Amino acid sequence: MNHQIVILGKEILSVYHGIKEFGPDMVHFVCTEETNQLPDRILPLLPSSIQHKIYHVQPYDARTVAQVCEQIQKENEGFFAYNLSEGTKLMTLGAIYIVRKYQAKAFYLTPNREIVHLDTLEKELMHTTLENHEIVSLSGNHLAEYHNAKDLAEADIDASASIKNFVEQHPKEHARLQKFFGIFCRRDLINLPASKLFQDGLRYKQRDGSLFIYKENQPLLRLPHTNACHLYFEGRWWETLVANQVRIWSNKQSSPREVWQSVLFQSNKQDTRTKNEVDVLLNNELKLMFIECKSGYVSQNDIYKIDAVRETYGGDISQAVLASYYPIAKDLQDKCADLQIYLFAPQTADQRIDFIYTLPDRLDEWSGALIL
C-alpha cells in the first residue's frame, strides 16, 4: 500500500496537488488546530478509493510531529512518501527526522509545477495540473455560473469588434448613449426603451437584443445580432475581446489553459444568490489569474475590488489584472503597483486601436511571474 504523509500548513493547493500527482492508497493528514478544517475541503475532490486518517499536533513541537510520523510508519506497511511543501519549519524538521530514520521518500512542490525530491534535490515537472473548479473549491468558495471562453461565439467576437470601431470613430455619440443608459436606464437593460431620438439627430433602435444606431438617418452601427444590446450597453464587448485574446494565448501553449468568462460565485451552497463576478478567469497552471475588464471609467474602488476578489477566491499565490480600454490615471497606476495588480491599458487614447492585440505578449510575461 502506498502511503502519503502530508504536513498541513497555510496553503492547500500543494497538499491536494501532491495527492493528485501521486495517487496514494492512504493519506495521513498531520494538522494543527489552525489547519484541521483543510481536509474537509480536500476529501470531496478525492476518489472514494483513497483512504485517510487525521492526526493533530502543535505547530512548533517537532518532537510530537516526529512521534506521530513514527507511529504511522510502525502501524502500516508499504511505501511511504512525505509531502513537506507546507507546515512550520519545526513540523518539517520533525518529519525529516523520521524520513531519514526509516529511509522514506520526501518531496516539495514549487509554485512552478516542479517536484523537488528531497533525498537527491533533483527536480522534475509535475504530470498533472489543477482545474479551475478544483482551485475554487479548495479555496472554500462555490461556483454559481461561468462560460467557457473556448466556446466564444464568432458572432459575439465580430459584434464586439464592430462596437470597438464605433466607439473609436464616434466617441461623442458613444458617450451620449452610455450616459443615457447610465442615468435614464440605471444601467439595466430592462429599462432600455425600444428606441430613442436625441436632439442632435442621434437615434438608436433595439429589438430582441439587436441594435441599430443612426445619426440624421445615416447608419453608424448595425448589429442584427441578438446579443448586441448586452455587448454594447453593458460593456461586454471589451470583456469579449479580452477573453478572445486570452483564449488565443492559451491555445498556443504546449498545454492549453482553462479560460472562463463571466464567472459568478455564490456565498455558499445553501445561498444561491451570487456574490461576485469575475470577467475573465485564467488557470495559469497552479495559480488563477483574475482579469477585470473596464471599458469605461476606472475608480480606486474598482482596484480595491480586484484585490479583494483575488484574495478571496485565489489566495496569496493568485494574480490579478486590470484590463482597461482607456488610459489609466497615474495615481491609479501607482495603486495597482502597490497591490501587485498587473495593468493592461494604453498609455494614450491613440493607442487604443491596436492595443488589444498586445495582450498575448503581456500574458507571456505575467504567466511566469510569482506573487511574493
C-alpha positions as CSV (number, residue, x, y, z in Angstrom):
1,M,0.0,0.0,0.0
2,N,1.2,3.5,-0.9
3,H,1.1,6.0,2.0
4,Q,1.4,9.7,1.7
5,I,2.1,11.7,4.9
6,V,1.0,15.3,4.4
7,I,2.1,18.2,6.7
8,L,-0.6,20.7,6.5
9,G,0.1,24.5,6.5
10,K,-1.4,27.7,5.3
11,E,-1.7,26.8,1.6
12,I,-3.9,24.0,0.5
13,L,-3.2,23.7,-3.3
14,S,0.2,21.9,-2.9
15,V,-1.3,19.5,-0.5
16,Y,-4.1,18.5,-2.8
17,H,-1.8,18.5,-5.9
18,G,0.6,16.2,-4.2
19,I,-2.2,13.7,-3.7
20,K,-3.5,14.1,-7.2
21,E,0.0,13.7,-8.7
22,F,1.0,10.5,-6.9
23,G,-2.4,8.9,-6.2
24,P,-1.6,7.2,-2.9
25,D,-3.9,4.5,-1.3
26,M,-3.8,6.2,2.1
27,V,-3.3,9.8,3.0
28,H,-2.2,10.8,6.6
29,F,-3.0,14.4,7.3
30,V,-0.8,15.9,10.1
31,C,-2.5,19.1,11.1
32,T,-2.7,21.8,13.8
33,E,-5.7,23.4,15.4
34,E,-5.4,26.2,12.7
35,T,-5.4,23.7,9.8
36,N,-7.7,20.9,11.0
37,Q,-10.5,22.2,8.7
38,L,-8.5,21.9,5.5
39,P,-9.1,18.1,4.9
40,D,-12.8,18.9,4.7
41,R,-12.1,20.8,1.5
42,I,-9.8,18.2,0.1
43,L,-11.7,15.0,0.7
44,P,-14.7,15.7,-1.5
45,L,-12.3,16.1,-4.5
46,L,-10.5,12.8,-3.9
47,P,-11.5,9.4,-5.4
48,S,-13.5,7.3,-2.9
49,S,-10.8,4.6,-3.1
50,I,-8.3,6.8,-1.3
51,Q,-8.4,6.3,2.5
52,H,-7.4,8.9,5.0
53,K,-6.5,9.5,8.7
54,I,-6.1,12.8,10.5
55,Y,-3.5,13.5,13.3
56,H,-3.3,16.6,15.5
57,V,-0.1,18.2,16.6
58,Q,1.2,21.6,17.8
59,P,2.7,23.8,15.1
60,Y,6.1,24.3,17.0
61,D,6.6,20.9,18.6
62,A,8.9,19.0,16.3
63,R,9.1,16.1,18.8
64,T,5.4,15.4,18.7
65,V,5.4,15.6,14.9
66,A,8.2,13.0,14.8
67,Q,6.3,10.8,17.2
68,V,3.2,10.9,15.0
69,C,5.2,10.2,11.9
70,E,6.9,7.2,13.6
71,Q,3.6,5.9,14.7
72,I,2.4,6.0,11.1
73,Q,5.5,4.1,10.0
74,K,5.1,1.4,12.7
75,E,1.4,0.8,12.3
76,N,1.4,0.5,8.5
77,E,3.3,-1.4,5.8
78,G,4.2,-0.4,2.2
79,F,5.7,2.6,0.5
80,F,5.9,5.9,2.4
81,A,6.3,9.4,0.9
82,Y,6.1,12.7,2.7
83,N,4.8,15.9,1.2
84,L,6.7,18.6,3.0
85,S,5.5,21.6,1.0
86,E,3.7,23.1,3.9
87,G,3.7,23.4,7.7
88,T,6.1,25.2,10.0
89,K,9.8,24.7,9.9
90,L,9.8,22.8,13.1
91,M,7.0,20.5,11.8
92,T,9.1,19.9,8.7
93,L,12.2,19.1,10.8
94,G,10.2,16.6,12.9
95,A,9.0,14.8,9.8
96,I,12.5,14.9,8.2
97,Y,13.9,13.2,11.3
98,I,11.6,10.2,10.6
99,V,12.2,10.3,6.9
100,R,15.9,9.8,7.5
101,K,15.4,7.2,10.2
102,Y,13.1,5.0,8.1
103,Q,14.7,5.9,4.7
104,A,11.4,7.1,3.4
105,K,10.9,9.4,0.4
106,A,10.0,13.1,0.8
107,F,9.2,15.8,-1.7
108,Y,8.4,19.5,-2.0
109,L,6.2,21.1,-4.7
110,T,7.2,24.5,-6.0
111,P,4.8,27.2,-7.5
112,N,6.3,26.4,-10.9
113,R,4.8,22.9,-11.0
114,E,8.1,21.3,-10.1
115,I,8.6,18.3,-7.8
116,V,11.8,18.6,-5.7
117,H,12.9,15.1,-4.4
118,L,14.4,16.0,-1.1
119,D,16.7,12.9,-0.9
120,T,18.5,13.9,-4.1
121,L,17.4,17.5,-4.6
122,E,16.6,16.6,-8.2
123,K,13.7,18.4,-9.9
124,E,11.1,17.2,-12.4
125,L,7.9,18.7,-13.9
126,M,4.6,17.5,-12.5
127,H,2.4,15.5,-14.8
128,T,-0.9,16.8,-13.5
129,T,-2.5,20.2,-13.4
130,L,-5.3,21.7,-11.3
131,E,-8.5,22.6,-12.9
132,N,-10.4,25.8,-12.2
133,H,-13.2,24.1,-10.3
134,E,-10.7,22.3,-8.1
135,I,-8.8,25.5,-7.2
136,V,-12.1,27.4,-6.4
137,S,-13.4,24.5,-4.3
138,L,-10.2,24.3,-2.4
139,S,-10.4,28.0,-1.5
140,G,-13.7,27.2,0.2
141,N,-15.8,29.0,-2.4
142,H,-18.7,27.9,-4.7
143,L,-19.3,28.5,-8.3
144,A,-22.7,29.7,-9.5
145,E,-22.2,30.1,-13.2
146,Y,-19.4,30.6,-15.8
147,H,-18.9,30.4,-19.6
148,N,-16.0,28.6,-21.1
149,A,-14.1,31.0,-23.4
150,K,-13.3,28.2,-25.8
151,D,-17.0,28.3,-26.7
152,L,-16.9,32.1,-27.5
153,A,-19.3,32.7,-30.5
154,E,-17.7,34.2,-33.6
155,A,-20.8,36.3,-33.9
156,D,-20.1,37.8,-30.4
157,I,-16.4,38.5,-31.3
158,D,-17.4,40.1,-34.6
159,A,-20.1,42.2,-33.0
160,S,-17.7,43.3,-30.2
161,A,-15.1,44.3,-32.9
162,S,-17.8,46.4,-34.6
163,I,-18.7,48.1,-31.3
164,K,-15.0,48.9,-30.7
165,N,-14.8,50.6,-34.1
166,F,-17.9,52.6,-33.4
167,V,-16.5,53.7,-30.0
168,E,-13.3,54.9,-31.7
169,Q,-14.9,56.5,-34.7
170,H,-17.9,58.2,-32.9
171,P,-16.7,58.9,-29.4
172,K,-19.3,61.7,-28.7
173,E,-22.2,59.6,-29.8
174,H,-20.9,56.7,-27.7
175,A,-20.6,58.9,-24.7
176,R,-24.1,60.2,-25.2
177,L,-25.7,56.8,-25.4
178,Q,-23.8,55.5,-22.4
179,K,-24.8,58.5,-20.3
180,F,-28.4,57.9,-21.3
181,F,-28.1,54.2,-20.3
182,G,-26.5,55.1,-17.0
183,I,-28.8,57.8,-15.9
184,F,-32.2,57.1,-17.5
185,C,-31.9,53.3,-17.5
186,R,-29.9,52.9,-14.3
187,R,-27.6,50.6,-16.3
188,D,-30.3,47.9,-16.6
189,L,-31.4,46.6,-20.0
190,I,-34.9,46.0,-18.7
191,N,-35.3,49.8,-18.5
192,L,-34.0,50.4,-22.0
193,P,-36.7,51.8,-24.4
194,A,-37.2,50.3,-27.8
195,S,-35.9,53.4,-29.4
196,K,-34.8,56.9,-28.6
197,L,-34.2,60.1,-30.7
198,F,-31.9,62.7,-29.3
199,Q,-32.0,66.4,-30.1
200,D,-28.8,66.3,-32.2
201,G,-30.3,63.6,-34.5
202,L,-28.7,60.7,-32.8
203,R,-31.1,57.7,-32.7
204,Y,-30.9,54.1,-31.7
205,K,-33.4,51.2,-32.1
206,Q,-33.3,47.9,-30.4
207,R,-35.5,44.8,-30.7
208,D,-35.0,41.3,-29.3
209,G,-31.4,42.2,-28.4
210,S,-30.4,43.6,-31.8
211,L,-29.1,47.2,-32.0
212,F,-29.1,49.9,-34.7
213,I,-27.6,53.4,-34.2
214,Y,-28.1,56.2,-36.7
215,K,-27.4,59.9,-36.8
216,E,-29.5,62.0,-39.1
217,N,-30.7,58.8,-40.8
218,Q,-27.1,57.7,-41.5
219,P,-26.2,54.3,-40.1
220,L,-23.3,54.4,-37.6
221,L,-23.6,50.8,-36.2
222,R,-25.8,48.0,-37.4
223,L,-25.9,44.9,-35.2
224,P,-28.7,42.4,-36.0
225,H,-27.0,40.1,-33.5
226,T,-29.4,39.0,-30.7
227,N,-26.7,39.7,-28.1
228,A,-25.9,43.2,-29.3
229,C,-27.5,45.3,-26.6
230,H,-25.9,43.2,-23.9
231,L,-22.5,43.6,-25.5
232,Y,-22.8,47.3,-26.2
233,F,-24.6,48.9,-23.3
234,E,-23.2,46.7,-20.5
235,G,-19.7,47.0,-21.9
236,R,-19.4,43.2,-22.5
237,W,-17.8,43.9,-25.9
238,W,-14.5,44.8,-24.2
239,E,-14.7,41.7,-22.0
240,T,-15.4,39.6,-25.0
241,L,-12.4,40.9,-26.9
242,V,-10.1,40.5,-23.9
243,A,-11.4,36.9,-23.3
244,N,-10.8,36.1,-27.0
245,Q,-7.1,37.3,-26.8
246,V,-6.6,35.2,-23.6
247,R,-8.1,32.2,-25.4
248,I,-5.8,32.8,-28.4
249,W,-2.8,32.9,-26.0
250,S,-4.0,29.8,-24.1
251,N,-4.4,27.7,-27.4
252,K,-0.7,28.5,-28.3
253,Q,0.6,27.0,-25.1
254,S,2.0,23.4,-25.1
255,S,-0.7,22.6,-22.6
256,P,-3.7,24.9,-23.2
257,R,-5.0,26.6,-20.0
258,E,-8.7,26.9,-19.0
259,V,-10.2,30.3,-19.7
260,W,-13.6,31.2,-18.2
261,Q,-15.7,34.3,-18.8
262,S,-18.4,36.0,-16.7
263,V,-17.7,33.8,-13.7
264,L,-20.3,34.1,-10.9
265,F,-19.7,32.9,-7.3
266,Q,-22.3,32.3,-4.7
267,S,-22.0,32.9,-0.9
268,N,-22.4,29.3,0.0
269,K,-24.0,26.1,-1.2
270,Q,-27.3,26.9,0.6
271,D,-27.5,30.5,-0.6
272,T,-28.0,30.7,-4.3
273,R,-27.5,34.4,-4.5
274,T,-24.4,35.5,-6.5
275,K,-21.7,37.2,-4.5
276,N,-19.1,38.4,-7.0
277,E,-18.3,38.3,-10.7
278,V,-15.0,37.8,-12.4
279,D,-14.9,39.0,-16.0
280,V,-12.1,36.6,-17.2
281,L,-10.5,33.8,-15.2
282,L,-7.4,32.1,-16.5
283,N,-5.9,29.0,-15.0
284,N,-2.2,29.8,-15.0
285,E,-1.3,26.3,-14.0
286,L,-1.0,26.3,-10.2
287,K,-2.4,29.8,-9.8
288,L,-5.5,31.6,-11.0
289,M,-5.3,34.9,-12.9
290,F,-8.3,37.2,-12.3
291,I,-8.8,39.7,-15.1
292,E,-11.1,42.7,-14.6
293,C,-12.2,44.3,-17.8
294,K,-13.2,48.0,-17.8
295,S,-14.5,49.7,-21.0
296,G,-15.2,53.0,-19.2
297,Y,-14.2,55.0,-16.1
298,V,-11.9,53.3,-13.6
299,S,-12.0,54.3,-9.9
300,Q,-9.9,53.4,-6.9
301,N,-12.8,51.3,-5.7
302,D,-12.5,49.1,-8.8
303,I,-8.9,48.4,-8.0
304,Y,-9.7,47.5,-4.4
305,K,-12.4,45.2,-5.6
306,I,-10.0,43.4,-7.9
307,D,-7.6,42.9,-5.0
308,A,-10.3,41.6,-2.7
309,V,-11.6,39.1,-5.3
310,R,-8.2,37.8,-5.9
311,E,-7.5,37.3,-2.2
312,T,-10.9,35.7,-1.6
313,Y,-11.1,33.3,-4.5
314,G,-7.5,32.6,-5.4
315,G,-5.3,33.2,-2.3
316,D,-1.9,34.7,-1.9
317,I,-0.3,33.0,-5.0
318,S,-3.0,34.1,-7.5
319,Q,-2.6,37.0,-9.9
320,A,-4.9,39.9,-10.8
321,V,-5.0,42.1,-14.0
322,L,-6.9,45.3,-14.7
323,A,-7.6,45.4,-18.4
324,S,-8.7,48.9,-19.3
325,Y,-9.8,50.1,-22.7
326,Y,-8.9,53.7,-21.8
327,P,-5.6,55.1,-20.3
328,I,-5.4,55.0,-16.5
329,A,-4.5,58.0,-14.3
330,K,-1.0,58.0,-12.8
331,D,-2.3,57.7,-9.2
332,L,-4.4,54.6,-10.2
333,Q,-1.3,53.1,-11.9
334,D,0.6,53.5,-8.7
335,K,-2.2,51.9,-6.7
336,C,-2.1,48.9,-9.0
337,A,1.6,48.6,-8.5
338,D,1.2,48.8,-4.7
339,L,-1.3,46.0,-4.7
340,Q,0.7,43.9,-7.2
341,I,-2.1,44.1,-9.8
342,Y,-0.9,43.9,-13.4
343,L,-2.1,46.8,-15.6
344,F,-3.1,46.3,-19.2
345,A,-4.0,49.8,-20.5
346,P,-2.9,52.0,-23.4
347,Q,-0.6,55.0,-22.5
348,T,-2.6,57.3,-24.8
349,A,-6.0,57.4,-26.4
350,D,-4.4,56.9,-29.8
351,Q,-3.0,53.5,-28.8
352,R,-6.5,52.0,-28.2
353,I,-7.0,50.9,-31.7
354,D,-4.4,48.1,-31.8
355,F,-3.5,47.8,-28.1
356,I,-5.7,44.7,-27.5
357,Y,-3.5,42.6,-29.8
358,T,-0.5,43.0,-27.5
359,L,-2.3,41.1,-24.6
360,P,-0.8,37.7,-25.5
361,D,2.7,39.1,-25.2
362,R,1.9,40.5,-21.8
363,L,0.4,37.2,-20.8
364,D,3.7,35.5,-21.7
365,E,5.4,37.9,-19.3
366,W,2.9,37.6,-16.5
367,S,2.4,33.8,-16.6
368,G,5.9,33.0,-15.4
369,A,5.9,35.6,-12.6
370,L,5.4,34.8,-9.0
371,I,3.5,37.0,-6.5
372,L,5.6,37.3,-3.4
